[in-house]
Amino acid sequence: MENETQTETTVGRRRRIILFPLPFQGHINPMLQLANLLYSKGFSITIFHTNFNAPKTSNYPHFTFRFILDNDPQDERVSSLPSHGMGAFNRLFVFNEHGGDELRHELELLLASDEDEHVSCIITDALWHFTQSVADSLNIPRLVLRTSSLFCFLAYASFPLFDDLGYLNLADKTRLDEQVVEFPVLKLKDIIKIGFKSSKDPIGQMLASLLNMDAPQRKTIVFFPLPFQGHINPMLQLANILHTHGFKITVIHAQYNSPNPSNHPHFTFIPIDEGFSKIVDQAATNRDGTYFMRYLNESCVDPLRDCLAKLLLDDRETIACVISDVAFYFTQAVADELKLPRLALRTGSMGCVLAYDALPFHSNKTCFCLTKEDSDYEVSVPEYPLLKFKDIAKISINPQGMGDFATNMFNQMKASSGIIWNTFKELEESALETISQDYPTPSFTLGPFHKYFPASSTSLIEQDRTIISWLDKQPPKSVVYASFGSVAHITELEFQEVAHGLANVGLSFLWVVRPGMVIGSDWLESLPENFEERMGDRGRIVQWSPQQEVLAHPATGCFWTHNGWNSTLESICEGVPMICSPCFADQPVNARYVSDFWKIGVFLEDGFERTGIEMTIKRVMMNIEGDEIRERISCLKDKVNVSVDEGGSSFQSLNNLVDYISSF
Ligand code: UDP
């Protein structure tokens, strides 16, 4: 109705469109073709053109033409330039600099003379970036005609990044045939051929201005990961995801487990001195994880505040927010003090947050210490019936400390500007409902992050890739893959039981034994005698694997895991059934969800003991039960793919997050 009314008020008045092509053949053609199209739809057409490369007006008797004086022939910058190639481009730059007055003058004349005609808009070439401010000043809508491909536009949009990476002036000429990792359709030599030397030179500036015409300046997000592999991986994956959505990335990080900056040349890294290395050696003997978390939450306060304050002093305008791990609960107070929005990244599951929230860490500490001899050991915990008392006994040896840690973490999550979860809606739908009620701050479920960026790029330990060729020789779904993550420790006895279990089951296996994982051993010293010789080519032991690739390999039949959240998600994404051997913290909760809630794995109920190990592996690898589990986890794999695809829940949530951060 509104449109009809508008048309009535302009009845009797024709609508005129002004088009202003860039004066080069390849730009004039599509602009005049567009003009013809619009003319055929009933618009009157006026073409503005420069004296340089003026179109032949007699070919278009149905258009009116207005001549705009372009560069002053006396202007030395122009008269000395050739009218072709880069010379022509530089002419353009000069005109973009001073053409505003000429264009405004001609437009004013036109608006004053055409009283019977309503000027609908002006359409100008995308490279005439100066025309926007002229149109704005006269209150005329401007449409932009981009005469080239979308793909080329995306390549141009990457030029500031190429400049940062040194591709525009590549010193090492042996790299010319290398593919551009950030834009794989191009080789480095293609970028050089395009001809811009730097985003700071005149042409580069013109392009930057074209690209930024309507976009605000790129904002920076500051990341602060917890210095452990299972937390660094998802945080740097998230940083990469947001980088591809136009944000600049600065990573402030602890010296301990420092990421390798050369793996991320597009990020800025700033180390702070938290002194964690001084105490971390105790980790093999001190099993109280809360002690280490408390230490980090105290030792990082001053260095992080100083570092952030300095960044803000230099560049407050462009810093959008800080994203820190939820386990770094102290960061909320620092961000508040500096008046900087903080988003909290939860690298673990939602289910675990609900479980920690419900468990009586403070009111009934003894229930966390039950042993096999206690009658309640196998019984469900009333506060969270999915869990048994034997599960929560594994969470922490210090329930009071764990309760304090969880309380601090949850309070600061609630105080944050938003929570980012490395999970996807379809996996934890019911938990998401409760979280949305309990945590009023916005929640973003855009995981699994490794679907966008692999963990190999953020691995702190070198991954042994020789095993891929070994896997290639194994039949489909025949190999048991065993790995217990980057932090868990096991006793020598448990280690030997694992070895016997793997040997006795008779299947091929790939086993990750991290140096230092076995308490009291450097690496494999406590293996049963001649174990490796006896296993021969049937079993491979490595220090660290390319886990995602192993899980994606057709030969992998099941994943015997500690159920760290990343490992759990990686297994789901590849549809690989799990055998669950959780060690501590969130792992027992994840394991129960896997075995008893989603039913995509089997819990190794009695810990590391050879008979139980053999039976459990057989249930998954050789029984119909294993086939059913495989079917269920394949369904989840399909759901993950839908969720990260265009229009899916994670895809949508990522867009929401990008909009949200852009609004800061
Ligand atoms: N990982 C790996 N190679 C290995 C074992 C693990 O690259 O041999 C990676 C794995 O893909 C995951 C991370 O290390 O991304 C471990 O995180 P998780 O949350 O599963 O466990 P955590 O190490 O925190 O206990």
Boltz pocket constraint, residues with backbone or C-beta under 6 A from the ligand:
constraints:
  - pocket:
      binder: B
      contacts: [[A, 228], [A, 229], [A, 230], [A, 231], [A, 233], [A, 455], [A, 459], [A, 463], [A, 483], [A, 484], [A, 485], [A, 486], [A, 487], [A, 488], [A, 512], [A, 543], [A, 544], [A, 545], [A, 546], [A, 547], [A, 548], [A, 563], [A, 564], [A, 565], [A, 566], [A, 567], [A, 568], [A, 570]]
      max_distance: 6.0
